[in-house]
């Protein structure tokens, strides 16, 4: 289990909120995009299937719920 710092979570929360067309109704998509960008250094393409850090994704998602 990786311990994700509060600083990282806060950075990703800010990033999620700054995405164009951010919508709380699509929060799962925006959290996935932020974690993908954090891990791979780029936003995902339309059919991107590269793995992400699922623990980080769930922790980030939990911050919005």
Phi, psi and omega in degrees: 000125180269135177267111180272127184293153177298325179298316178297314180300315180297321177297316181290324176300314179298316180299315180302313183292339182268354179296141175302141179062028177305136179216127179296335178292339179244036187299327179300316180297314183290324176294318178299318179299316182294318180291322177298313180297321179298316184284318188255351177083000179217155174292151180289149172277175187306318183244035183290126181242015178296148181290152173237171175281101186296323177299316179295318178301312182293322178294317179295315179300320180298328179295336181265346183268000000 
